[in-house]
Amino acid sequence: METEKKRRLPLIFLLLHASLLFSSLSGVCSKLAANEYLLSGRWVVFFGLTLLIMFLYAIVWQQILRHLPLSVAYANKPVGLIWAMVWGALIFKEKISWNMIVGAGIIFLGICVVVTADE
């Protein structure tokens, strides 16, 4: 039973990070909604997509928690901030500074420390 769990662990982590990437798209949709007139057609679409993304993410998050300890799953959530930085640069043409890159590196180091702490 334990070996089966360890065998599925990479798939669970892949699902976790795919869900975090998907979740970060809600920030993109909400920023796009913020650029529209309140209750206009485009605002409703972007706001609706934000809600849909967060609803689907919540369901996937609950399933992930069935297979990973909360501390490990939650330690990976800051990856969403890194995705937000990437989306900001790609979609909104925002600049990525060296401080942001260093911060992203620190986030990854923190995730590695938490995830490997049990080993």
ChimeraX attribute file (.defattr): number of C-alpha atoms within 10 A of each C-alpha:
attribute: neighborCount
match mode: 1-to-1
recipient: residues
	/A:1	6
	/A:2	6
	/A:3	8
	/A:4	8
	/A:5	12
	/A:6	11
	/A:7	11
	/A:8	11
	/A:9	14
	/A:10	11
	/A:11	11
	/A:12	19
	/A:13	17
	/A:14	11
	/A:15	16
	/A:16	23
	/A:17	17
	/A:18	14
	/A:19	22
	/A:20	21
	/A:21	19
	/A:22	17
	/A:23	22
	/A:24	24
	/A:25	20
	/A:26	22
	/A:27	20
	/A:28	19
	/A:29	19
	/A:30	17
	/A:31	16
	/A:32	17
	/A:33	23
	/A:34	13
	/A:35	11
	/A:36	14
	/A:37	11
	/A:38	12
	/A:39	11
	/A:40	10
	/A:41	12
	/A:42	15
	/A:43	19
	/A:44	15
	/A:45	15
	/A:46	21
	/A:47	21
	/A:48	16
	/A:49	18
	/A:50	22
	/A:51	15
	/A:52	13
	/A:53	19
	/A:54	18
	/A:55	13
	/A:56	13
	/A:57	21
	/A:58	14
	/A:59	11
	/A:60	16
	/A:61	17
	/A:62	10
	/A:63	14
	/A:64	18
	/A:65	16
	/A:66	9
	/A:67	14
	/A:68	16
	/A:69	11
	/A:70	11
	/A:71	11
	/A:72	19
	/A:73	20
	/A:74	15
	/A:75	17
	/A:76	20
	/A:77	18
	/A:78	16
	/A:79	18
	/A:80	19
	/A:81	17
	/A:82	20
	/A:83	19
	/A:84	19
	/A:85	19
	/A:86	17
	/A:87	17
	/A:88	17
	/A:89	13
	/A:90	11
	/A:91	9
	/A:92	13
	/A:93	10
	/A:94	12
	/A:95	12
	/A:96	12
	/A:97	9
	/A:98	9
	/A:99	9
	/A:100	13
	/A:101	13
	/A:102	11
	/A:103	14
	/A:104	18
	/A:105	13
	/A:106	12
	/A:107	19
	/A:108	17
	/A:109	12
	/A:110	14
	/A:111	20
	/A:112	14
	/A:113	13
	/A:114	16
	/A:115	16
	/A:116	9
	/A:117	9
	/A:118	7
	/A:119	4
